[in-house]
Amino acid sequence: MHHPLLAAVLAVALALVGTAMLATTVRHSAAAVSHELPESTRALLTAGQITPQLVRNGEKYYFNSCAHCHGTDARGDEGPDLHGLEISDRRIATVIKHGIKGEMPSFAKKHDDADIVAMIAYLRTLK
Amino acid sequence: MLATPWVKLHGVSTHFPIALTVAAFLCDFAAVILWSRPIARSLGVAGTCAIVLSAVGGIAAVVSGVFVTKGDLWGAGDLGMHHRFVWPAFAVLVGAATWRLKAGADITRKPYVVYLCVVGVGVILTGAAGYYGGEMLQGLS
């Protein structure tokens, strides 16, 4: 192959197709791993005042910060399924703020209390 | 995000394409500016090495990233934004490095300038991909 541009195009195609094939293989093997469900604990607080706007904001924050680990449908991926959480709002806020050592990062610097309230409101809509 | 070996490898490898694409652009930019001087050839060689190593680092970053996301090539939120820039950046780096290697040292100025513009686009894309990658880790302690 003597034409540099043709070689470049072929290399790009090969790299992207190779990545897609690797991703398919990894996706299939990852699907074999079961999702870890959250530990069922007693609900201590109610969701409080949940407005549609608050839920929309929470959904936006969820997609920006949480979806890449918990899944776009919040059914779990690397992190657990977040539907029907049986833990208190305070516990959810604590986990979002401080994270879980070795498992989940802290989001205290990225999201303030108002954001976290909105995220909790969104999570409470997931039944 | 669990601190798996893939996460650590991704964290390390992503910085090579980010830094080396900028280095390649600067070397080749200087080579174009100093086209008639003897140093231009040396700068071109340095630019070639930088873009090739950048592409190799990009492959390592992409492979480790695929394992980090468990095969999710797009995603949502910050991950989705990260991928919007990663895939074109990856294509630009691999394409530019391959073209540079195949074209060799005896290229004329015009295709060199076009190549430089492509690498410039690569700098922007890798920077943006790195920015959104960093956003995912914001607050990680």
HADDOCK unambig.tbl for C-alpha pairs under 7 A between the chains (distance, minus, plus):
assign (segid A and resid 4 and name CA) (segid B and resid 99 and name CA) 4.88 0.50 0.50
assign (segid A and resid 4 and name CA) (segid B and resid 102 and name CA) 4.92 0.50 0.50
assign (segid A and resid 4 and name CA) (segid B and resid 103 and name CA) 5.45 0.50 0.50
assign (segid A and resid 5 and name CA) (segid B and resid 99 and name CA) 5.80 0.50 0.50
assign (segid A and resid 7 and name CA) (segid B and resid 98 and name CA) 6.57 0.50 0.50
assign (segid A and resid 7 and name CA) (segid B and resid 99 and name CA) 6.63 0.50 0.50
assign (segid A and resid 8 and name CA) (segid B and resid 95 and name CA) 4.36 0.50 0.50
assign (segid A and resid 8 and name CA) (segid B and resid 96 and name CA) 6.72 0.50 0.50
assign (segid A and resid 8 and name CA) (segid B and resid 98 and name CA) 4.93 0.50 0.50
assign (segid A and resid 8 and name CA) (segid B and resid 99 and name CA) 4.98 0.50 0.50
assign (segid A and resid 9 and name CA) (segid B and resid 95 and name CA) 6.15 0.50 0.50
assign (segid A and resid 11 and name CA) (segid B and resid 94 and name CA) 6.54 0.50 0.50
assign (segid A and resid 11 and name CA) (segid B and resid 95 and name CA) 6.22 0.50 0.50
assign (segid A and resid 11 and name CA) (segid B and resid 98 and name CA) 6.78 0.50 0.50
assign (segid A and resid 12 and name CA) (segid B and resid 91 and name CA) 5.27 0.50 0.50
assign (segid A and resid 12 and name CA) (segid B and resid 94 and name CA) 5.72 0.50 0.50
assign (segid A and resid 12 and name CA) (segid B and resid 95 and name CA) 5.33 0.50 0.50
assign (segid A and resid 23 and name CA) (segid B and resid 66 and name CA) 5.81 0.50 0.50
assign (segid A and resid 23 and name CA) (segid B and resid 71 and name CA) 3.93 0.50 0.50
assign (segid A and resid 23 and name CA) (segid B and resid 72 and name CA) 6.76 0.50 0.50
assign (segid A and resid 24 and name CA) (segid B and resid 71 and name CA) 6.02 0.50 0.50
assign (segid A and resid 26 and name CA) (segid B and resid 67 and name CA) 6.51 0.50 0.50
assign (segid A and resid 26 and name CA) (segid B and resid 70 and name CA) 5.62 0.50 0.50
assign (segid A and resid 26 and name CA) (segid B and resid 71 and name CA) 5.10 0.50 0.50
assign (segid A and resid 27 and name CA) (segid B and resid 70 and name CA) 5.29 0.50 0.50
assign (segid A and resid 27 and name CA) (segid B and resid 71 and name CA) 4.44 0.50 0.50
assign (segid A and resid 27 and name CA) (segid B and resid 72 and name CA) 6.98 0.50 0.50
assign (segid A and resid 30 and name CA) (segid B and resid 70 and name CA) 5.98 0.50 0.50
assign (segid A and resid 63 and name CA) (segid B and resid 76 and name CA) 5.79 0.50 0.50
assign (segid A and resid 63 and name CA) (segid B and resid 77 and name CA) 4.62 0.50 0.50
assign (segid A and resid 64 and name CA) (segid B and resid 76 and name CA) 6.83 0.50 0.50
assign (segid A and resid 64 and name CA) (segid B and resid 77 and name CA) 3.62 0.50 0.50
assign (segid A and resid 64 and name CA) (segid B and resid 78 and name CA) 5.04 0.50 0.50
assign (segid A and resid 65 and name CA) (segid B and resid 77 and name CA) 6.58 0.50 0.50
assign (segid A and resid 65 and name CA) (segid B and resid 78 and name CA) 6.63 0.50 0.50
assign (segid A and resid 65 and name CA) (segid B and resid 136 and name CA) 6.58 0.50 0.50
assign (segid A and resid 67 and name CA) (segid B and resid 76 and name CA) 6.12 0.50 0.50
assign (segid A and resid 67 and name CA) (segid B and resid 77 and name CA) 6.87 0.50 0.50
assign (segid A and resid 68 and name CA) (segid B and resid 75 and name CA) 6.24 0.50 0.50
assign (segid A and resid 68 and name CA) (segid B and resid 76 and name CA) 6.37 0.50 0.50
assign (segid A and resid 68 and name CA) (segid B and resid 79 and name CA) 6.04 0.50 0.50
assign (segid A and resid 69 and name CA) (segid B and resid 1 and name CA) 6.83 0.50 0.50
assign (segid A and resid 72 and name CA) (segid B and resid 76 and name CA) 6.44 0.50 0.50
assign (segid A and resid 102 and name CA) (segid B and resid 2 and name CA) 5.97 0.50 0.50
assign (segid A and resid 102 and name CA) (segid B and resid 3 and name CA) 6.58 0.50 0.50
assign (segid A and resid 103 and name CA) (segid B and resid 1 and name CA) 5.89 0.50 0.50
assign (segid A and resid 103 and name CA) (segid B and resid 2 and name CA) 4.90 0.50 0.50
assign (segid A and resid 104 and name CA) (segid B and resid 1 and name CA) 5.27 0.50 0.50
assign (segid A and resid 104 and name CA) (segid B and resid 2 and name CA) 6.69 0.50 0.50
assign (segid A and resid 105 and name CA) (segid B and resid 1 and name CA) 6.55 0.50 0.50
assign (segid A and resid 105 and name CA) (segid B and resid 139 and name CA) 6.78 0.50 0.50
assign (segid A and resid 105 and name CA) (segid B and resid 140 and name CA) 4.72 0.50 0.50
assign (segid A and resid 105 and name CA) (segid B and resid 141 and name CA) 6.56 0.50 0.50
assign (segid A and resid 106 and name CA) (segid B and resid 139 and name CA) 5.44 0.50 0.50
assign (segid A and resid 106 and name CA) (segid B and resid 140 and name CA) 5.45 0.50 0.50
assign (segid A and resid 106 and name CA) (segid B and resid 141 and name CA) 6.58 0.50 0.50
assign (segid A and resid 107 and name CA) (segid B and resid 139 and name CA) 5.02 0.50 0.50
assign (segid A and resid 108 and name CA) (segid B and resid 139 and name CA) 6.27 0.50 0.50
assign (segid A and resid 109 and name CA) (segid B and resid 139 and name CA) 4.98 0.50 0.50
assign (segid A and resid 110 and name CA) (segid B and resid 138 and name CA) 6.20 0.50 0.50
assign (segid A and resid 110 and name CA) (segid B and resid 139 and name CA) 5.96 0.50 0.50
